[in-house]
Amino acid sequence: MKTKTNDYLTANETILLVDDEKPILDVTCDMLTRRGYTTITAESGETAIEVYKRKGDQIDLVLLDIGMPGMGGHRCFEELLRINPGIKVIIATGYPASGKVKETLGSGAAGFISKPYRIADMVKKARKVLDRR
């Protein structure tokens, strides 16, 4: 169920936030929590896979940074798709929508948002993706 409050859509779904930049995780987590979302954070692709294996049945959406060290966002996305081919993932990156970003979108990501993003824009994008059947 969603409601509109202070020009932001609010809801009760769970979003997994994956970003190697802790300040981005903290701010995004806080803003989404204030709007009624439950958030789970992961600071790497590897951690995101572990979290999704344990709690995937509770996660409605993944907001995934593509440009991370380690396995990186693209490989993390591929692994998440193997676990759940119907997973909803929004790609977040400061890179242009080309190369790995374009490849990830072509592989089935549900959306794309440029970093730095405004929280209001990210919340609207998340709501749009979550409402898709």
C-alpha positions as CSV (number, residue, x, y, z in Angstrom):
1,M,0.0,0.0,0.0
2,K,1.3,3.4,-0.9
3,T,0.4,6.9,0.2
4,K,1.4,10.3,-0.7
5,T,3.0,12.5,2.0
6,N,4.9,15.7,1.5
7,D,5.1,15.2,-2.2
8,Y,6.9,11.9,-1.8
9,L,5.5,8.5,-2.2
10,T,5.8,6.3,0.8
11,A,5.4,2.5,1.1
12,N,6.2,-0.5,3.2
13,E,8.4,-2.6,0.8
14,T,12.0,-3.6,1.6
15,I,14.9,-2.3,-0.5
16,L,18.5,-3.6,-0.5
17,L,20.9,-0.7,-1.0
18,V,24.3,-1.7,-2.4
19,D,27.0,0.9,-2.5
20,D,30.7,1.0,-1.5
21,E,30.3,4.6,-0.3
22,K,29.0,4.5,3.3
23,P,27.8,8.2,3.3
24,I,25.5,7.4,0.3
25,L,24.2,4.3,2.0
26,D,23.5,6.2,5.2
27,V,21.7,9.1,3.6
28,T,19.7,6.9,1.2
29,C,18.8,4.5,4.0
30,D,17.6,7.3,6.3
31,M,15.5,8.9,3.5
32,L,13.9,5.7,2.5
33,T,13.2,4.7,6.1
34,R,11.5,8.0,6.7
35,R,9.1,7.2,3.8
36,G,8.2,3.8,5.3
37,Y,10.5,1.5,3.4
38,T,12.5,-1.1,5.2
39,T,16.2,-0.9,4.1
40,I,19.0,-3.4,4.2
41,T,22.5,-2.2,3.3
42,A,25.5,-3.9,1.7
43,E,28.9,-2.2,1.1
44,S,30.0,-4.6,-1.7
45,G,28.6,-6.9,-4.3
46,E,29.8,-9.9,-2.4
47,T,27.9,-8.8,0.7
48,A,24.8,-8.1,-1.3
49,I,24.9,-11.7,-2.7
50,E,25.2,-13.1,0.9
51,V,22.3,-10.9,2.1
52,Y,20.1,-11.8,-0.8
53,K,20.7,-15.5,-0.3
54,R,19.5,-15.2,3.3
55,K,16.8,-12.6,2.9
56,G,15.8,-12.6,-0.8
57,D,12.2,-13.5,-0.1
58,Q,11.9,-10.3,1.9
59,I,13.5,-8.0,-0.6
60,D,11.3,-6.2,-3.1
61,L,13.9,-4.0,-4.9
62,V,17.7,-3.7,-5.1
63,L,19.4,-0.3,-5.7
64,L,22.8,-1.3,-7.0
65,D,25.9,0.8,-7.6
66,I,27.7,-0.4,-10.7
67,G,31.1,1.1,-10.0
68,M,32.3,-0.8,-6.9
69,P,35.6,-2.5,-6.2
70,G,35.7,-6.3,-5.9
71,M,33.1,-8.2,-7.9
72,G,31.6,-4.9,-9.0
73,G,28.0,-4.1,-9.7
74,H,27.6,-5.8,-13.0
75,R,28.8,-9.2,-11.8
76,C,26.7,-8.8,-8.7
77,F,23.7,-8.1,-10.9
78,E,24.4,-11.3,-12.9
79,E,24.7,-13.3,-9.6
80,L,21.4,-11.8,-8.3
81,L,19.7,-12.8,-11.6
82,R,20.9,-16.4,-11.2
83,I,19.4,-16.5,-7.7
84,N,16.1,-14.8,-8.8
85,P,15.5,-14.2,-12.5
86,G,12.6,-11.9,-11.7
87,I,14.5,-9.6,-9.3
88,K,13.9,-5.8,-9.6
89,V,17.1,-3.9,-9.7
90,I,17.7,-0.2,-10.3
91,I,21.3,0.6,-11.4
92,A,22.8,3.7,-9.8
93,T,26.1,5.1,-11.1
94,G,28.0,8.2,-11.9
95,Y,29.1,6.8,-15.2
96,P,27.2,7.5,-18.4
97,A,24.7,4.9,-19.6
98,S,27.2,3.1,-21.9
99,G,29.6,0.2,-21.5
100,K,28.9,-2.0,-18.5
101,V,25.9,0.2,-17.5
102,K,24.3,-0.3,-20.9
103,E,25.2,-4.0,-20.8
104,T,23.6,-4.3,-17.3
105,L,20.4,-2.5,-18.4
106,G,20.3,-4.8,-21.4
107,S,20.6,-7.8,-19.1
108,G,17.3,-7.0,-17.4
109,A,17.9,-4.2,-14.9
110,A,14.5,-2.5,-14.2
111,G,15.9,1.0,-14.3
112,F,18.8,3.4,-14.1
113,I,19.5,6.5,-12.1
114,S,22.5,8.8,-12.4
115,K,24.6,9.6,-9.3
116,P,24.6,11.9,-7.6
117,Y,20.8,11.5,-7.5
118,R,18.3,13.5,-5.7
119,I,16.5,11.4,-3.1
120,A,13.1,12.5,-4.4
121,D,14.0,11.3,-7.9
122,M,15.3,8.0,-6.6
123,V,12.1,7.5,-4.5
124,K,9.9,8.1,-7.5
125,K,12.0,5.7,-9.7
126,A,11.8,3.1,-7.0
127,R,8.0,3.5,-6.7
128,K,7.7,3.2,-10.5
129,V,9.7,0.0,-10.6
130,L,8.0,-1.5,-7.5
131,D,4.6,-0.9,-9.0
132,R,5.4,-2.8,-12.2
133,R,4.0,-6.2,-12.3
